[in-house]
Amino acid sequence: MKHTYLYRALLVLGLMSLSTGCQHLDLSPDAAHNIEINSEDKIAELLTAAYPDASYFAFLEARTDNVGERPHGTHYRLDEAMYYWEDYDQEDLDTPLSYWRACYKGIAQVNKALELLKTYPKTDRVRALYGEAFMLRAYLHFMLVTIWCEPYRGEATESLGIPYLKTPEKHALVDYERGTVAEVYRQIEEDLRLGISLVDDRYYRVPRFHFTKRAAYAFASRFYLHKGDWQAVVDYSDYVLGYNPSQHLRVWKRGDLGQTIDKASLYQSYLAEDSRSNLLLTTTESRLARELPHKRFAPTLKVAKEVFSSHGIEGYEAYKTINLLSNYYFLTSPAPVKDGYYIAKFDERALLLDNTSLRPRDLYVTNVLLTTDEVMLNRMEALAMLGEYDRSIEDLIVYLRAKYDVELPHDKEQILSTTGADYTRYTPYYGLTMRQLAMVKIVLGLRRMEFYEEGLRWLDIKRFYLPVTREGKNALYRPLEKEDPRKLLQIPAEAIKRGLTPNPR
């Protein structure tokens, strides 16, 4: 994997250096280039470099209820701001600004590729390049609207979206409008459907770093989950999971990871290109692997116990809690940090020899963007929303057995039983019956475990309007309420200066 990794990082840096114009000071970089892109291979490289080279993992995870305050941990202003849901607009690795820029840079490169593809005969290779471009444009806009905007609430959603860019910009100074979340979703869906119909795995040299057919369907599963189109979630998930979903899931403590794995090198299995679970990987410039063990605001033993051993099937007395803490491979933070308890999911590659400064650059970390595990959890939730409880429960039984060796008897009434105590806590726009609520709580608990440290918990917090409280409190601390405006990250100042309406505060 090392050679693939460094090739990808170098390719990204090379193509980044070709961009001219506003150097990311505006909403979108100028997509013109100083060199001529005059072949299908060069267009393919342009698309490869359009995958996000910045990570959302660190800044989204710090906003969730998956983190706590570690005594004697290293203080980073970004982590503190995210932990207390404050605005942060500084330029650095692992920041919201870095991810915003990376997404719009990628979108600009996609649009340049689409413009160039118009001049080529519509061969199978060119159609495949069109497919990858449409998928990338859909994905990047989806992540932007999900992080910076209100959740989707149906076709009448009038809350502000993000600019959806479909043409390469010829000038550095361009005015943009945010439109609505509903409008952004319609455009994402249009690109998504076009992309899925055209992507072709035959032309990828390293498939796991591209939108293969299965990765495209996995993203469709996530998109339609957020949209609330349950049948579409099931249909796209079925394609990814096939007839035997258990063979595609990431197995903890045995199988893929092995019984004698080195906990500190877990990332080698977790990020493997041939992993049965990983569908889409990307290389990001990030200090996450280096800083995670030492941070002040990060995973703790106390939080890990809550996430991995306090969850279960509420209405099933024998399975009210299922202790899965020992199934995962946790490391403790080195002294003097206290209570640090984390999973080594992230690797690190340095392109430069001198990376020992306080805030080094040119450090690269692999991010897993899409997995079969997420797809199965999406389907489990969608089936419950469709009222197909037997199928949803069967997925739950297979999931627990395949990943953890937990045998859950098929007792429909106990699994679907829950109290009304949480009925006003989980409040998506489409509403829930008590049985649906029972399954949603189970699925969200499993998703919280599986994607610990990866930021996806924040998407569920927003989608279900969950409140979050902190124990450690600074002078300005206020709990995060269900419909708190701080759940929307603030639009970068550079974009606001270009005319974008800021999020309310």
Steps between C-alpha positions, in 0.01 A plus 500: 500500500795735560574560132134563420479741789803707402400497132161641593650768728756608242237508227280723714789738572600507133156586372443750779805687376340537157212715627514872433285789613381564852688222686192404701444851645157503340225240501648298218843496337543588135484170313724613213845341488841607385558181306292339233296198605483332165431132560255271671776391737561858612128553555495182708786638712316829538203306641723292727633821653144633545424262787516701825859543619384640834326311779178570690571226757674710768277807503169313478591234757597767753145638478337169592422319825782256418767718662586622846761716669830329582703636792848619393418457131650734242278801440414587140276799441315320216403209727379729777293705255341189351447340843301805614339556155664835445581652160853438372621648173878461515707351220670175599475126452188319625293820521155575356658759268747243369219254420277768342785605271588141412141423399464806280845446351393145414173626353691749283724223370198277431334778304818559301515127421136501387568797273799323344310172456251674269772513233561122500307227315262318735703183539450262792802656675364852458159395628670348804683828562169684477360259758783555748474878455126508568540277806775719640304820445199349674705371795692824559187714491323254730770523764496880481123528535495241779766675708414867441120491462180389668397135449273422206133530596322413180450671166375816668824548697570873470802520729818629338712252305845540347595613148474211254765557236468337159738701284873574535559859604697717260547787744623521856225735616158343459184562699305197623163429657422230756160393371304259723580159644219350288652646182843364590352154562328502161830580327688239700243239402528596134878460503475183708264328258713599201818385669369161609383425147846570356771395749704205380751318722708373207693824463624544857859409578440514877123452536469572874607861441220559248123488471459141390151372437464369856641821649255702292209289623628534858497877471149482353398300808626781726345777288153346492518426874543872565228577248260251658438295183499164677434274202789658310727433800402133496537465124847653486613315812385166358740546208795563733426223751392222265348174621740445790567832677710340773785431258535874430508632858802604703554235767631610838731278709520223242484448125628809319687643797643179641534383858855622560494838329729774631261761642733783402500379139127439472487756219682258269196272504244775541616694193591203282404532133396134496284528814158344451342812652682796345332640189657846462826635640665836458832656597476815712758742634443464873667485839227282649707184543778693671280712729221258597688332790595834657199730453316654792157466339485149356384141573521401867454176691185636660341580164616170347325308777180692429519443125618137491360338816187692601301450182274210409142397425293704745192281502688169508592434862777249420659744253420833664873572486750323273859553610707528182786702649736203497430429132668824395871573514553795735825668595562724800657843458860542616578689820434763613163479321237338721187311389603495134352190336496477122509266199798521262294527180725750326836466329748775420730560203741791483613639165772709661770380737470802729157457659589545865392863540213594728245517215655303212355484149534234230367225727248272328233280655261258328130556562242227447205684344255218423464146636266203471438525876341841455292367212360216710413736784332730249291211369413386852364845580318539167327163533371600843369826356319299230342282770690193378605410852578134439755589232644779714538265797657233279760755390563583865549132589740447207690819584557406866591142419742580216683785670497407870394136535190614687200274448179700534183289497228618264249627754317771309297636788794542735729650238234752394404594854604837645368753746371842407778668697700574186209582273566874514877449479512344151302735277581468127275699267302192394398380848533156660268233638606330821619191312698711258650690792615173659688397183638849440655505847663161439635604158633833621678327787667255262591776256650702785729210585601406147601853398650613829765771435377550141247781541189323368333517842458873436283428196260298718499769770386751239259269316314399818536838675678343797618725785857472633630597842852528640637427845811714480375856461675822408359838599296535181364144489137448402357151425428430134123502462290302253458780247803700602635732226853393602433163334566679172867578451545861403565577133869598456565874525659504156173372349288740704712786361408381151132540585390169656244539777650385833327241715299645792667546835 
